[in-house]
Amino acid sequence: MNYTSIIGIVAGLFTACSLLPQLIKIIKEKKVEDLSIGMFVTLMIGLALWITYGILKNDLPIIATNVFSLLLNISILILRFKYSRN
Amino acid sequence: MNYTSIIGIVAGLFTACSLLPQLIKIIKEKKVEDLSIGMFVTLMIGLALWITYGILKNDLPIIATNVFSLLLNISILILRFKYSRN
């Protein structure tokens, strides 16, 4: 594996894990009003398309990192609606 | 261009544009307390690494979509600190 591939994998891990601090913050504070539903819905569509792309290209790192992101994203969206005061 | 590439490009556009609704919401409402700083810092590192990866692979779509995301991300982070009540 060359260093370009390693940078790609590390980049994927960072973007995939970026939703984790937001999920932890929501679970701790149960406050979601300032979060944009549009952001997480748009991201969810994008991630589903990346998974489709990974499946078509038979690229396991793309599939794995985006499935992980999608699960975090869906969890955030569910809590966004659950804790919404309206 | 085959349909797999088109799916990849559309996926990139969705993930790149996902930060836009959050940025608009912050500008409108000036409320940021529920947003995780850790999320946007982690994402910023990931996006910078994706841009590095795109430069090393000489892949313009990867560079362009991630530069766009990085600019949105930096704008959100600046406003996150600006509008923080603390």
N, CA and C atoms of all chains as a GROMACS GRO file, in nm:
protein
  516
    1MET      N    1   0.084  -0.120   0.000
    1MET     CA    2   0.000   0.000   0.000
    1MET      C    3   0.088   0.126   0.000
    2ASN      N    4   0.066   0.216  -0.094
    2ASN     CA    5   0.147   0.337  -0.098
    2ASN      C    6   0.091   0.446  -0.005
    3TYR      N    7   0.164   0.554   0.012
    3TYR     CA    8   0.124   0.654   0.111
    3TYR      C    9  -0.001   0.731   0.068
    4THR      N   10  -0.028   0.737  -0.064
    4THR     CA   11  -0.151   0.802  -0.111
    4THR      C   12  -0.274   0.724  -0.061
    5SER      N   13  -0.269   0.590  -0.072
    5SER     CA   14  -0.381   0.508  -0.024
    5SER      C   15  -0.401   0.525   0.126
    6ILE      N   16  -0.290   0.533   0.199
    6ILE     CA   17  -0.299   0.549   0.344
    6ILE      C   18  -0.368   0.682   0.378
    7ILE      N   19  -0.331   0.790   0.306
    7ILE     CA   20  -0.396   0.921   0.327
    7ILE      C   21  -0.546   0.910   0.299
    8GLY      N   22  -0.583   0.839   0.192
    8GLY     CA   23  -0.724   0.819   0.158
    8GLY      C   24  -0.800   0.747   0.268
    9ILE      N   25  -0.739   0.642   0.323
    9ILE     CA   26  -0.806   0.565   0.428
    9ILE      C   27  -0.821   0.649   0.555
   10VAL      N   28  -0.713   0.722   0.591
   10VAL     CA   29  -0.720   0.808   0.711
   10VAL      C   30  -0.825   0.918   0.691
   11ALA      N   31  -0.828   0.977   0.570
   11ALA     CA   32  -0.929   1.079   0.538
   11ALA      C   33  -1.069   1.023   0.556
   12GLY      N   34  -1.093   0.901   0.506
   12GLY     CA   35  -1.223   0.834   0.517
   12GLY      C   36  -1.261   0.811   0.662
   13LEU      N   37  -1.162   0.771   0.745
   13LEU     CA   38  -1.189   0.747   0.886
   13LEU      C   39  -1.228   0.877   0.957
   14PHE      N   40  -1.158   0.987   0.926
   14PHE     CA   41  -1.191   1.115   0.988
   14PHE      C   42  -1.332   1.161   0.949
   15THR      N   43  -1.364   1.158   0.819
   15THR     CA   44  -1.496   1.205   0.778
   15THR      C   45  -1.606   1.112   0.833
   16ALA      N   46  -1.577   0.980   0.838
   16ALA     CA   47  -1.676   0.885   0.890
   16ALA      C   48  -1.700   0.907   1.038
   17CYS      N   49  -1.592   0.936   1.114
   17CYS     CA   50  -1.605   0.952   1.261
   17CYS      C   51  -1.652   1.091   1.302
   18SER      N   52  -1.661   1.184   1.206
   18SER     CA   53  -1.693   1.322   1.243
   18SER      C   54  -1.832   1.335   1.306
   19LEU      N   55  -1.924   1.244   1.270
   19LEU     CA   56  -2.060   1.252   1.326
   19LEU      C   57  -2.066   1.204   1.472
   20LEU      N   58  -1.963   1.130   1.515
   20LEU     CA   59  -1.962   1.071   1.649
   20LEU      C   60  -1.971   1.176   1.761
   21PRO      N   61  -1.887   1.285   1.759
   21PRO     CA   62  -1.898   1.386   1.865
   21PRO      C   63  -2.037   1.450   1.872
   22GLN      N   64  -2.103   1.468   1.755
   22GLN     CA   65  -2.238   1.527   1.754
   22GLN      C   66  -2.338   1.432   1.817
   23LEU      N   67  -2.326   1.302   1.785
   23LEU     CA   68  -2.417   1.202   1.843
   23LEU      C   69  -2.400   1.197   1.995
   24ILE      N   70  -2.275   1.198   2.043
   24ILE     CA   71  -2.247   1.194   2.188
   24ILE      C   72  -2.306   1.318   2.256
   25LYS      N   73  -2.288   1.435   2.192
   25LYS     CA   74  -2.339   1.561   2.248
   25LYS      C   75  -2.492   1.557   2.262
   26ILE      N   76  -2.560   1.503   2.160
   26ILE     CA   77  -2.706   1.494   2.165
   26ILE      C   78  -2.751   1.400   2.278
   27ILE      N   79  -2.684   1.284   2.289
   27ILE     CA   80  -2.722   1.186   2.391
   27ILE      C   81  -2.705   1.247   2.530
   28LYS      N   82  -2.594   1.323   2.550
   28LYS     CA   83  -2.566   1.385   2.680
   28LYS      C   84  -2.663   1.498   2.712
   29GLU      N   85  -2.685   1.589   2.614
   29GLU     CA   86  -2.756   1.714   2.645
   29GLU      C   87  -2.903   1.713   2.604
   30LYS      N   88  -2.942   1.616   2.519
   30LYS     CA   89  -3.081   1.605   2.473
   30LYS      C   90  -3.134   1.736   2.414
   31LYS      N   91  -3.043   1.814   2.349
   31LYS     CA   92  -3.084   1.939   2.285
   31LYS      C   93  -3.044   1.936   2.138
   32VAL      N   94  -3.142   1.964   2.050
   32VAL     CA   95  -3.119   1.945   1.907
   32VAL      C   96  -3.170   2.059   1.820
   33GLU      N   97  -3.230   2.162   1.884
   33GLU     CA   98  -3.300   2.265   1.807
   33GLU      C   99  -3.212   2.336   1.702
   34ASP      N  100  -3.082   2.352   1.734
   34ASP     CA  101  -2.995   2.428   1.643
   34ASP      C  102  -2.944   2.345   1.526
   35LEU      N  103  -2.974   2.213   1.528
   35LEU     CA  104  -2.924   2.125   1.420
   35LEU      C  105  -3.018   2.130   1.300
   36SER      N  106  -2.960   2.143   1.181
   36SER     CA  107  -3.038   2.148   1.058
   36SER      C  108  -3.080   2.009   1.012
   37ILE      N  109  -3.212   1.985   1.005
   37ILE     CA  110  -3.262   1.857   0.952
   37ILE      C  111  -3.217   1.842   0.807
   38GLY      N  112  -3.219   1.953   0.731
   38GLY     CA  113  -3.178   1.951   0.590
   38GLY      C  114  -3.037   1.899   0.572
   39MET      N  115  -2.948   1.937   0.664
   39MET     CA  116  -2.809   1.890   0.656
   39MET      C  117  -2.802   1.738   0.665
   40PHE      N  118  -2.873   1.680   0.766
   40PHE     CA  119  -2.861   1.536   0.788
   40PHE      C  120  -2.937   1.455   0.682
   41VAL      N  121  -3.046   1.513   0.627
   41VAL     CA  122  -3.119   1.444   0.520
   41VAL      C  123  -3.034   1.444   0.392
   42THR      N  124  -2.973   1.561   0.358
   42THR     CA  125  -2.888   1.570   0.238
   42THR      C  126  -2.768   1.476   0.251
   43LEU      N  127  -2.708   1.477   0.372
   43LEU     CA  128  -2.593   1.390   0.396
   43LEU      C  129  -2.633   1.242   0.383
   44MET      N  130  -2.754   1.207   0.433
   44MET     CA  131  -2.800   1.069   0.426
   44MET      C  132  -2.814   1.022   0.280
   45ILE      N  133  -2.869   1.109   0.195
   45ILE     CA  134  -2.882   1.074   0.052
   45ILE      C  135  -2.741   1.055  -0.008
   46GLY      N  136  -2.651   1.150   0.024
   46GLY     CA  137  -2.513   1.141  -0.027
   46GLY      C  138  -2.444   1.013   0.016
   47LEU      N  139  -2.459   0.977   0.144
   47LEU     CA  140  -2.394   0.856   0.196
   47LEU      C  141  -2.452   0.730   0.131
   48ALA      N  142  -2.584   0.726   0.111
   48ALA     CA  143  -2.648   0.611   0.045
   48ALA      C  144  -2.595   0.597  -0.098
   49LEU      N  145  -2.574   0.711  -0.166
   49LEU     CA  146  -2.518   0.708  -0.302
   49LEU      C  147  -2.372   0.661  -0.300
   50TRP      N  148  -2.295   0.704  -0.198
   50TRP     CA  149  -2.156   0.657  -0.186
   50TRP      C  150  -2.150   0.506  -0.166
   51ILE      N  151  -2.245   0.452  -0.085
   51ILE     CA  152  -2.249   0.307  -0.062
   51ILE      C  153  -2.281   0.236  -0.194
   52THR      N  154  -2.378   0.291  -0.271
   52THR     CA  155  -2.412   0.235  -0.403
   52THR      C  156  -2.289   0.235  -0.493
   53TYR      N  157  -2.217   0.350  -0.493
   53TYR     CA  158  -2.094   0.364  -0.574
   53TYR      C  159  -1.991   0.259  -0.532
   54GLY      N  160  -1.973   0.242  -0.400
   54GLY     CA  161  -1.877   0.144  -0.348
   54GLY      C  162  -1.912   0.002  -0.389
   55ILE      N  163  -2.043  -0.030  -0.386
   55ILE     CA  164  -2.090  -0.164  -0.425
   55ILE      C  165  -2.061  -0.187  -0.574
   56LEU      N  166  -2.094  -0.085  -0.658
   56LEU     CA  167  -2.073  -0.096  -0.803
   56LEU      C  168  -1.924  -0.108  -0.837
   57LYS      N  169  -1.837  -0.039  -0.760
   57LYS     CA  170  -1.692  -0.044  -0.784
   57LYS      C  171  -1.626  -0.157  -0.705
   58ASN      N  172  -1.707  -0.229  -0.623
   58ASN     CA  173  -1.655  -0.338  -0.540
   58ASN      C  174  -1.541  -0.290  -0.451
   59ASP      N  175  -1.563  -0.171  -0.390
   59ASP     CA  176  -1.459  -0.106  -0.309
   59ASP      C  177  -1.499  -0.111  -0.161
   60LEU      N  178  -1.440  -0.208  -0.087
   60LEU     CA  179  -1.481  -0.231   0.052
   60LEU      C  180  -1.457  -0.111   0.145
   61PRO      N  181  -1.341  -0.040   0.137
   61PRO     CA  182  -1.324   0.076   0.226
   61PRO      C  183  -1.433   0.181   0.208
   62ILE      N  184  -1.473   0.210   0.083
   62ILE     CA  185  -1.580   0.308   0.057
   62ILE      C  186  -1.711   0.258   0.119
   63ILE      N  187  -1.743   0.129   0.098
   63ILE     CA  188  -1.867   0.074   0.154
   63ILE      C  189  -1.864   0.082   0.307
   64ALA      N  190  -1.755   0.034   0.368
   64ALA     CA  191  -1.748   0.024   0.514
   64ALA      C  192  -1.756   0.160   0.582
   65THR      N  193  -1.675   0.259   0.536
   65THR     CA  194  -1.674   0.390   0.602
   65THR      C  195  -1.810   0.459   0.586
   66ASN      N  196  -1.874   0.441   0.469
   66ASN     CA  197  -2.001   0.510   0.446
   66ASN      C  198  -2.119   0.442   0.515
   67VAL      N  199  -2.113   0.308   0.532
   67VAL     CA  200  -2.216   0.240   0.610
   67VAL      C  201  -2.208   0.287   0.755
   68PHE      N  202  -2.084   0.299   0.807
   68PHE     CA  203  -2.063   0.348   0.944
   68PHE      C  204  -2.121   0.490   0.959
   69SER      N  205  -2.087   0.579   0.864
   69SER     CA  206  -2.139   0.717   0.867
   69SER      C  207  -2.292   0.718   0.859
   70LEU      N  208  -2.348   0.633   0.772
   70LEU     CA  209  -2.493   0.631   0.753
   70LEU      C  210  -2.564   0.590   0.882
   71LEU      N  211  -2.508   0.492   0.954
   71LEU     CA  212  -2.568   0.448   1.080
   71LEU      C  213  -2.566   0.562   1.182
   72LEU      N  214  -2.452   0.635   1.192
   72LEU     CA  215  -2.444   0.749   1.284
   72LEU      C  216  -2.545   0.856   1.243
   73ASN      N  217  -2.552   0.883   1.112
   73ASN     CA  218  -2.642   0.985   1.058
   73ASN      C  219  -2.788   0.953   1.090
   74ILE      N  220  -2.828   0.827   1.068
   74ILE     CA  221  -2.967   0.786   1.096
   74ILE      C  222  -2.996   0.800   1.246
   75SER      N  223  -2.898   0.762   1.331
   75SER     CA  224  -2.916   0.776   1.476
   75SER      C  225  -2.938   0.922   1.513
   76ILE      N  226  -2.856   1.014   1.455
   76ILE     CA  227  -2.870   1.157   1.484
   76ILE      C  228  -3.007   1.207   1.439
   77LEU      N  229  -3.051   1.166   1.319
   77LEU     CA  230  -3.181   1.210   1.266
   77LEU      C  231  -3.295   1.164   1.356
   78ILE      N  232  -3.290   1.037   1.403
   78ILE     CA  233  -3.395   0.985   1.492
   78ILE      C  234  -3.401   1.069   1.620
   79LEU      N  235  -3.282   1.098   1.679
   79LEU     CA  236  -3.278   1.177   1.803
   79LEU      C  237  -3.316   1.322   1.777
   80ARG      N  238  -3.286   1.373   1.656
   80ARG     CA  239  -3.325   1.510   1.618
   80ARG      C  240  -3.477   1.528   1.628
   81PHE      N  241  -3.550   1.423   1.583
   81PHE     CA  242  -3.696   1.429   1.590
   81PHE      C  243  -3.745   1.397   1.732
   82LYS      N  244  -3.680   1.302   1.797
   82LYS     CA  245  -3.722   1.261   1.932
   82LYS      C  246  -3.712   1.377   2.031
   83TYR      N  247  -3.601   1.452   2.028
   83TYR     CA  248  -3.577   1.557   2.127
   83TYR      C  249  -3.625   1.695   2.082
   84SER      N  250  -3.689   1.701   1.965
   84SER     CA  251  -3.736   1.830   1.916
   84SER      C  252  -3.852   1.881   2.000
   85ARG      N  253  -3.843   2.006   2.045
   85ARG     CA  254  -3.949   2.064   2.128
   85ARG      C  255  -4.068   2.111   2.043
   86ASN      N  256  -4.041   2.142   1.918
   86ASN     CA  257  -4.143   2.200   1.827
   86ASN      C  258  -4.197   2.333   1.879
   87MET      N  259  -1.862   0.865  -2.012
   87MET     CA  260  -1.873   0.845  -1.868
   87MET      C  261  -1.981   0.741  -1.837
   88ASN      N  262  -1.943   0.638  -1.759
   88ASN     CA  263  -2.042   0.535  -1.728
   88ASN      C  264  -2.128   0.573  -1.608
   89TYR      N  265  -2.232   0.494  -1.582
   89TYR     CA  266  -2.329   0.534  -1.478
   89TYR      C  267  -2.270   0.525  -1.337
   90THR      N  268  -2.168   0.440  -1.319
   90THR     CA  269  -2.103   0.434  -1.188
   90THR      C  270  -2.036   0.568  -1.156
   91SER      N  271  -1.965   0.626  -1.256
   91SER     CA  272  -1.900   0.756  -1.234
   91SER      C  273  -2.003   0.864  -1.203
   92ILE      N  274  -2.117   0.858  -1.274
   92ILE     CA  275  -2.222   0.959  -1.251
   92ILE      C  276  -2.273   0.949  -1.107
   93ILE      N  277  -2.295   0.824  -1.059
   93ILE     CA  278  -2.339   0.805  -0.920
   93ILE      C  279  -2.236   0.863  -0.824
   94GLY      N  280  -2.107   0.841  -0.852
   94GLY     CA  281  -2.000   0.894  -0.768
   94GLY      C  282  -2.002   1.046  -0.763
   95ILE      N  283  -2.021   1.109  -0.878
   95ILE     CA  284  -2.023   1.256  -0.884
   95ILE      C  285  -2.145   1.311  -0.809
   96VAL      N  286  -2.263   1.248  -0.832
   96VAL     CA  287  -2.385   1.294  -0.764
   96VAL      C  288  -2.369   1.274  -0.612
   97ALA      N  289  -2.310   1.160  -0.571
   97ALA     CA  290  -2.286   1.134  -0.428
   97ALA      C  291  -2.197   1.244  -0.370
   98GLY      N  292  -2.091   1.281  -0.443
   98GLY     CA  293  -2.000   1.386  -0.398
   98GLY      C  294  -2.069   1.520  -0.385
   99LEU      N  295  -2.160   1.550  -0.479
   99LEU     CA  296  -2.234   1.677  -0.473
   99LEU      C  297  -2.325   1.681  -0.350
  100PHE      N  298  -2.394   1.568  -0.323
  100PHE     CA  299  -2.483   1.564  -0.206
  100PHE      C  300  -2.404   1.581  -0.076
  101THR      N  301  -2.294   1.506  -0.059
  101THR     CA  302  -2.219   1.518   0.066
  101THR      C  303  -2.155   1.657   0.077
  102ALA      N  304  -2.109   1.714  -0.037
  102ALA     CA  305  -2.048   1.848  -0.034
  102ALA      C  306  -2.151   1.955   0.003
  103CYS      N  307  -2.274   1.940  -0.050
  103CYS     CA  308  -2.378   2.043  -0.027
  103CYS      C  309  -2.450   2.025   0.106
  104SER      N  310  -2.426   1.913   0.177
  104SER     CA  311  -2.502   1.886   0.298
  104SER      C  312  -2.479   1.992   0.406
  105LEU      N  313  -2.362   2.057   0.405
  105LEU     CA  314  -2.334   2.159   0.508
  105LEU      C  315  -2.409   2.290   0.482
  106LEU      N  316  -2.456   2.308   0.358
  106LEU     CA  317  -2.522   2.433   0.320
  106LEU      C  318  -2.648   2.465   0.404
  107PRO      N  319  -2.742   2.368   0.423
  107PRO     CA  320  -2.860   2.399   0.504
  107PRO      C  321  -2.823   2.438   0.648
  108GLN      N  322  -2.717   2.375   0.703
  108GLN     CA  323  -2.675   2.410   0.840
  108GLN      C  324  -2.622   2.554   0.844
  109LEU      N  325  -2.541   2.590   0.744
  109LEU     CA  326  -2.485   2.726   0.738
  109LEU      C  327  -2.598   2.830   0.727
  110ILE      N  328  -2.697   2.803   0.641
  110ILE     CA  329  -2.810   2.895   0.623
  110ILE      C  330  -2.889   2.909   0.754
  111LYS      N  331  -2.912   2.795   0.821
  111LYS     CA  332  -2.986   2.796   0.949
  111LYS      C  333  -2.913   2.883   1.053
  112ILE      N  334  -2.779   2.871   1.059
  112ILE     CA  335  -2.701   2.949   1.157
  112ILE      C  336  -2.712   3.098   1.124
  113ILE      N  337  -2.698   3.133   0.996
  113ILE     CA  338  -2.703   3.275   0.956
  113ILE      C  339  -2.840   3.334   0.990
  114LYS      N  340  -2.947   3.256   0.967
  114LYS     CA  341  -3.082   3.303   0.995
  114LYS      C  342  -3.109   3.316   1.144
  115GLU      N  343  -3.074   3.210   1.221
  115GLU     CA  344  -3.119   3.203   1.361
  115GLU      C  345  -3.012   3.248   1.462
  116LYS      N  346  -2.887   3.254   1.418
  116LYS     CA  347  -2.776   3.295   1.506
  116LYS      C  348  -2.770   3.212   1.634
  117LYS      N  349  -2.810   3.084   1.625
  117LYS     CA  350  -2.804   2.995   1.742
  117LYS      C  351  -2.719   2.872   1.708
  118VAL      N  352  -2.622   2.844   1.794
  118VAL     CA  353  -2.524   2.740   1.761
  118VAL      C  354  -2.494   2.644   1.876
  119GLU      N  355  -2.556   2.668   1.992
  119GLU     CA  356  -2.516   2.594   2.113
  119GLU      C  357  -2.525   2.442   2.099
  120ASP      N  358  -2.621   2.393   2.021
  120ASP     CA  359  -2.641   2.247   2.012
  120ASP      C  360  -2.545   2.181   1.912
  121LEU      N  361  -2.466   2.263   1.840
  121LEU     CA  362  -2.374   2.206   1.740
  121LEU      C  363  -2.243   2.163   1.806
  122SER      N  364  -2.196   2.044   1.772
  122SER     CA  365  -2.072   1.992   1.828
  122SER      C  366  -1.951   2.051   1.755
  123ILE      N  367  -1.865   2.122   1.831
  123ILE     CA  368  -1.740   2.173   1.773
  123ILE      C  369  -1.654   2.055   1.727
  124GLY      N  370  -1.653   1.947   1.807
  124GLY     CA  371  -1.574   1.829   1.772
  124GLY      C  372  -1.611   1.772   1.637
  125MET      N  373  -1.741   1.774   1.603
  125MET     CA  374  -1.785   1.725   1.473
  125MET      C  375  -1.720   1.805   1.360
  126PHE      N  376  -1.725   1.939   1.371
  126PHE     CA  377  -1.676   2.021   1.260
  126PHE      C  378  -1.523   2.024   1.252
  127VAL      N  379  -1.457   2.008   1.368
  127VAL     CA  380  -1.310   2.002   1.367
  127VAL      C  381  -1.264   1.869   1.304
  128THR      N  382  -1.330   1.758   1.345
  128THR     CA  383  -1.295   1.626   1.289
  128THR      C  384  -1.320   1.625   1.138
  129LEU      N  385  -1.435   1.681   1.098
  129LEU     CA  386  -1.470   1.686   0.957
  129LEU      C  387  -1.368   1.771   0.879
  130MET      N  388  -1.324   1.882   0.939
  130MET     CA  389  -1.227   1.970   0.873
  130MET      C  390  -1.096   1.896   0.846
  131ILE      N  391  -1.049   1.819   0.946
  131ILE     CA  392  -0.925   1.741   0.927
  131ILE      C  393  -0.946   1.640   0.814
  132GLY      N  394  -1.062   1.570   0.817
  132GLY     CA  395  -1.093   1.471   0.713
  132GLY      C  396  -1.098   1.533   0.574
  133LEU      N  397  -1.162   1.649   0.562
  133LEU     CA  398  -1.174   1.716   0.431
  133LEU      C  399  -1.037   1.761   0.381
  134ALA      N  400  -0.952   1.813   0.472
  134ALA     CA  401  -0.816   1.855   0.432
  134ALA      C  402  -0.737   1.735   0.380
  135LEU      N  403  -0.757   1.619   0.446
  135LEU     CA  404  -0.688   1.497   0.401
  135LEU      C  405  -0.743   1.451   0.265
  136TRP      N  406  -0.875   1.463   0.243
  136TRP     CA  407  -0.933   1.427   0.113
  136TRP      C  408  -0.877   1.516   0.002
  137ILE      N  409  -0.858   1.647   0.032
  137ILE     CA  410  -0.802   1.738  -0.068
  137ILE      C  411  -0.658   1.696  -0.101
  138THR      N  412  -0.581   1.660   0.005
  138THR     CA  413  -0.443   1.612  -0.014
  138THR      C  414  -0.444   1.487  -0.103
  139TYR      N  415  -0.537   1.394  -0.071
  139TYR     CA  416  -0.551   1.270  -0.149
  139TYR      C  417  -0.584   1.302  -0.295
  140GLY      N  418  -0.677   1.396  -0.317
  140GLY     CA  419  -0.715   1.436  -0.454
  140GLY      C  420  -0.599   1.496  -0.530
  141ILE      N  421  -0.518   1.579  -0.461
  141ILE     CA  422  -0.401   1.641  -0.526
  141ILE      C  423  -0.300   1.532  -0.565
  142LEU      N  424  -0.275   1.438  -0.472
  142LEU     CA  425  -0.178   1.331  -0.500
  142LEU      C  426  -0.225   1.240  -0.613
  143LYS      N  427  -0.358   1.219  -0.622
  143LYS     CA  428  -0.413   1.133  -0.728
  143LYS      C  429  -0.447   1.214  -0.854
  144ASN      N  430  -0.428   1.347  -0.846
  144ASN     CA  431  -0.461   1.435  -0.958
  144ASN      C  432  -0.607   1.419  -1.001
  145ASP      N  433  -0.697   1.415  -0.900
  145ASP     CA  434  -0.839   1.388  -0.924
  145ASP      C  435  -0.919   1.516  -0.896
  146LEU      N  436  -0.955   1.589  -1.003
  146LEU     CA  437  -1.020   1.719  -0.988
  146LEU      C  438  -1.155   1.713  -0.916
  147PRO      N  439  -1.246   1.616  -0.946
  147PRO     CA  440  -1.374   1.613  -0.873
  147PRO      C  441  -1.356   1.598  -0.722
  148ILE      N  442  -1.260   1.515  -0.680
  148ILE     CA  443  -1.234   1.498  -0.536
  148ILE      C  444  -1.184   1.630  -0.476
  149ILE      N  445  -1.090   1.697  -0.547
  149ILE     CA  446  -1.038   1.825  -0.498
  149ILE      C  447  -1.150   1.928  -0.489
  150ALA      N  448  -1.227   1.944  -0.599
  150ALA     CA  449  -1.328   2.050  -0.607
  150ALA      C  450  -1.438   2.034  -0.501
  151THR      N  451  -1.497   1.911  -0.490
  151THR     CA  452  -1.607   1.892  -0.396
  151THR      C  453  -1.559   1.910  -0.251
  152ASN      N  454  -1.434   1.867  -0.222
  152ASN     CA  455  -1.386   1.878  -0.085
  152ASN      C  456  -1.339   2.019  -0.049
  153VAL      N  457  -1.289   2.096  -0.147
  153VAL     CA  458  -1.255   2.236  -0.122
  153VAL      C  459  -1.385   2.312  -0.090
  154PHE      N  460  -1.492   2.283  -0.167
  154PHE     CA  461  -1.623   2.346  -0.142
  154PHE      C  462  -1.672   2.312   0.000
  155SER      N  463  -1.667   2.183   0.036
  155SER     CA  464  -1.709   2.141   0.171
  155SER      C  465  -1.624   2.208   0.278
  156LEU      N  466  -1.493   2.217   0.255
  156LEU     CA  467  -1.403   2.275   0.355
  156LEU      C  468  -1.436   2.422   0.379
  157LEU      N  469  -1.468   2.496   0.272
  157LEU     CA  470  -1.504   2.638   0.286
  157LEU      C  471  -1.631   2.653   0.368
  158LEU      N  472  -1.733   2.567   0.341
  158LEU     CA  473  -1.858   2.569   0.419
  158LEU      C  474  -1.829   2.535   0.565
  159ASN      N  475  -1.746   2.433   0.584
  159ASN     CA  476  -1.713   2.386   0.719
  159ASN      C  477  -1.642   2.496   0.799
  160ILE      N  478  -1.544   2.564   0.738
  160ILE     CA  479  -1.472   2.672   0.807
  160ILE      C  480  -1.569   2.786   0.841
  161SER      N  481  -1.662   2.819   0.748
  161SER     CA  482  -1.761   2.923   0.775
  161SER      C  483  -1.847   2.887   0.896
  162ILE      N  484  -1.893   2.760   0.902
  162ILE     CA  485  -1.975   2.715   1.015
  162ILE      C  486  -1.895   2.724   1.145
  163LEU      N  487  -1.770   2.679   1.142
  163LEU     CA  488  -1.687   2.684   1.263
  163LEU      C  489  -1.668   2.827   1.314
  164ILE      N  490  -1.640   2.921   1.222
  164ILE     CA  491  -1.623   3.062   1.260
  164ILE      C  492  -1.750   3.114   1.327
  165LEU      N  493  -1.868   3.085   1.266
  165LEU     CA  494  -1.996   3.130   1.322
  165LEU      C  495  -2.028   3.057   1.453
  166ARG      N  496  -1.984   2.931   1.464
  166ARG     CA  497  -2.005   2.854   1.588
  166ARG      C  498  -1.940   2.927   1.706
  167PHE      N  499  -1.820   2.982   1.683
  167PHE     CA  500  -1.752   3.055   1.790
  167PHE      C  501  -1.810   3.196   1.807
  168LYS      N  502  -1.844   3.260   1.692
  168LYS     CA  503  -1.897   3.397   1.697
  168LYS      C  504  -2.028   3.404   1.775
  169TYR      N  505  -2.119   3.309   1.750
  169TYR     CA  506  -2.252   3.315   1.811
  169TYR      C  507  -2.263   3.238   1.943
  170SER      N  508  -2.150   3.182   1.988
  170SER     CA  509  -2.154   3.105   2.112
  170SER      C  510  -2.179   3.200   2.229
  171ARG      N  511  -2.273   3.163   2.318
  171ARG     CA  512  -2.306   3.253   2.429
  171ARG      C  513  -2.204   3.244   2.541
  172ASN      N  514  -2.168   3.122   2.578
  172ASN     CA  515  -2.070   3.097   2.686
  172ASN      C  516  -2.072   3.203   2.797
   0.00000   0.00000   0.00000
